[in-house]
């Protein structure tokens, strides 16, 4: 019999369980949205707000990136993250890994995550994470429909992120654990902050996420879920 886990190992397992990272794949379809989606959304909302306030109040010039859209998407970050989880069928850990990739990307000079870029950064980072750590994944044509963007744009966003990260996708356990703990701290902040706004605001424009696209995703998810051709993805 193996020795019982140490306190650190026990705390680590409890943290992963709290975030919903330990749901067995066989139970995934019946599980609720993992807590990590709510906490990640709250964290990204906070960073976006801080960045936009900084840019509005200073003379800092923001560099426009390939992730910047012309208008702000209609879906809130929370609803968008839930949509990705529902249709992309990736493991919850992909959202933690995706956050790490996002923050690495944002270390470049004069690049700030705002309402114009956060959605595209999120879908791209999660897709890259899924291809790196999950046993199976879809192709970019499908991920583009999930994210409300074209296949061509999905390909371009993925390549830009990969080259910006220098294809260094491996994350050590200590870094992954630290991000999990950081997200858990957001649970306390949620108690004090106002609820996340999910309504569309004037002047916003949705990514292509409507009823017909949802039905297409549902249909293709059923049709392609067990198809080996759909799980090949694009070549890096």
N, C-alpha and C positions, 0 to 999 in steps of 0.2 A: 504494500500500500504506500502510495506516495505521501510525502509530508504535507500537512495542511498548508494552505496559502498563507503568506506573510500578511501583515496588516496592510502594507502598501498594495499588495496584489488584491486583497479583499476590497480595499477602497477603490482600486482601479476598476474592478468588476462592477462594483456598485455604481460607479460613475457612468460606465458604459450602459448599464441597465437603465439608469435614470434617464439617459438621453434617448433610449430606444434603439441602441445600436446592437442589441443582442437578440432581436426577434428572429427565431428560426425561419429559414427561407420557406419551409413548408407551411408556416402560419402567416406569411407576409401578406397574402391576398386578403386575409380576414382581419388583419391588424389595423388599428387606427393609425392616423398619421403620427410618426414618432415625434417625441418632444423636441428633438434636435432641430426640426424644421421651424418650430415656433421661436426657439431661442436664436437660431441663426438669422431668421428674418428680423427679429428685434434688434440684433446686433448690427446687421447691415443697415437697417433703418436709421439707427443712431449714427453710424459712421457717415451715411449719406447726408443726414441733417447737419452734422458738424462740418463736413466738407463744404456744403453749400453756404453755410453761414460764414465760414472762413473766406471763401471766394467772393462772397458779396461784400464783406467788410474790409477787404484788403486789396492791394494792387497786384496780388499774385496772378500770374497769367497761366491758365490751365492749358495743357497740351491736349488737343483733340486726338482721340485714338480711334482705331477701327471699331471699338466697342460702343462708341457714342452714336446714338440714334438721333434723328432729326427732331423727334418729339418724345415726350415722356410716355411710356406705355401706360395703358389703362389699369392693368392688373397690379395689385399691391405685390410687394416682394413675398409676403406670406402666401398668398394665393398662387403665385407663380411657382414658388418652391413646392407647394403641395401638388400642383399640376405636374411638375417634373417627376416627383416621386411616384405619383399615381400611374403615369403613362410610360416613363422611362424604365420602370421596374428595376432601378438600381438599388444597391444596398444602402442603408442609412449612413454608413461610414463614408460614403462618397461625398456627402455634404460637408463633413468635417474636413476631409482631404481637399475638397473643392475650395473651402474657405482658406486653407493654407496656400493653395495655388493663387487665389485671388490676392492675398496680402503680399505674396512674393512678387506678383506682377506689379502691384501698386508701389513697390519700392523704387521704381524708376522715377527720375526727376520730373517734377511738374505734372504728374499724373494723379488725378483725384477721382475717386468713385463718386458719381452723382446719380441723380434720378435718370439721367440720359444714358448711363452705361451699366448700371448695376444688374439689370436683367440679363443682358447679353454676357456679362462676365460670369454670372451665376450659371447659366445653362452650359456655357463652354467649359467652365472649370469642373462642373459635375460630370459632364460627358467624358472629359479627359480622365477624371478620377475613375469612372466606371470602366473605361477601357484598360486602365492600369491595374485595378485590383479585383474587379468582378470576374467571375468565371465565364460569363457570357454577356453579350451586349448587342445592341442593334446597330444599323448603319446610320450614316449622317442624314440620309434622306428622311428617315423616321424621326431622328432627334430634332431635325429642323421643324417638322410638323408639330412635335411636342412643344418646342420653344417658340413657335409662331414666326419662324424665319425661313428663308429659302435654303435649299441644300447648298447652293453656291456660297451663301453667306456663312452657313454653319462650317463649311470646309475652311473658309478664309479665317474665321474667328479661331478655330481650333489650331490651325497652323501658326497664327500670330502668337497665340498663347504659348504653344510649345517652343517656338523659337525664342520668345521672351524669357522663358524659364530655362533655356538652353537644354531642353529635353531632360532636365533633372527632376524627375517625378518622385523619386524615392523619398519617403519621410520617415525619420526614425521614430521609435516608439515614444521616446520622451517628448518630442515635439507634438506628436498626435495627442498624447495625454494632456499636455499643457493647454492645447486648444479646447479639449473637452472640458477641462476645468474652467477655462475662460467662458465658455458657453453656459456652464452651470451658474456662473455668477450673474448671467443675464436674467436668470429666473428671479433673482432678488430685485433686479432693476424693474422688472415687469410689474411688480407689486406697486411701485411708486410712480411709474410713468403712466400716461394715458394709454388707452387701448390703441392698437394699431389700426389706422384708418384703411378700410378696404374699398371705400366708395371711389368712383372715378371723379376726378376733378376737372374743372373747365379747362379746355385747351389740351387735354391729353389725348393720346391716340393709342389704341391697343396694338400689341403685336397680334399676329393673325391667329387669335385664339377665340373661335366662335363655335356655335353649336355644330355646324357641319364638319369643322375640323376635329372637334371632339369625337364625333361619330366615326370619322375616318380613323382616328387614333385607336378607338375602341375596337373597330373592325380589324385593323392591321395588327393590333396587339394580340388578339385571339388567333389570327391567321398565321402570324409570324413567330409567335412565342416559342414554338417548338421546331421552327424551321432553321436548319443549320445555315442556310444562305443568309438569313436575316441577322445572324449573330456574328458575321464576319467583320462588320465595321469597315471603315476605310483604312487604307494603308498610311502609316506615318512616314 
